[in-house]
């Protein structure tokens, strides 16, 4: 046994730890965002570092999709929601 080894909870040793870009979802609270007439949903990410998970959604004005990038400055908006979870003993 290695004395320097510190016991970690199963949550801290999660194989999901890391930064993820979502490519598909069935979450209705995210899907409904695409119906907004003013903005379109850009990239969606999850940053997982137990016990913290941060969900990030990028929004782009819909008019940016119709104009050349040289005419419109990037005006992305970002929403972030951070939650904490702990395993029960």
N, C-alpha and C positions, 0 to 999 in steps of 0.2 A: 504494500500500500504506500502511495505517495503522500507524505504528510502535507505537502503544499496544495494538494487537491482540496478544493472547497466544494462541499455538497451543494448542488444546484437543484432547484425545483424542476419538475418536468416542463413547466411553462418557460423557464429561462433557457432550457435546452431545446426549444422548439425548432423543428426543421423549417418552419416558415419565417424565421428571423431573416431580415434583409429588406431591400427596397424592391417593390413589385409594381409593374405597370399593368393595369387591368385591361384586358382585351375583350372581355365579354362579361356581362352581368345580367341577372334576372331581378336585381333589387329594384322594386317599383319606385322607391324614393329617388333613385338615380335615373331611371328610365324616363320619368315624368319631366326631368329637367330639359330633355330634348324637345319638348313641346313649346318651350318659351320662344315667342316670336322675335325677341331682341337679341338673344345670345344663343350660341351653339356650344355644346359640351366638347371640350378638347380632350386632353389626356386625363386619365384617372389613375391615381397612384395609391399604394398603401406602403407606409414605412413601418415595419414591424421590428420593435426592439423591446422584447418583454421586460416589464409588464405593460409597455406603452405601445399603442397602435395609433398612427396618424393617417387619416384618410384625406386625400388632396384631390380636388377637382378643379381643372382649368376651364375657364369660360372665355369664349371669343365673341366679339360682336358679329352678328350675322353679315353685316355689310362687308366685312373683311374678306369673305369668301368670294365676293363678286368683283373685287378690284385687284389690280396688280399690286404685289407687295411694295413696289417702289413708290406707290402713291399713298399708301396708308401706313402710318407708324403702328408698330405692334402695341395693341392696347388690351392685352390679356388681363383677366382678373382671376384670382385664385381663392378658393375657399378651403380652409383646413379645419378638421375636427379631430381632436386628440382624446383618446379614452385610455383608461388604465384598467387592467384586470388582474386578479390574483387567484391562484388556485385555492380551493378550499382544503383545509386540513383533513 
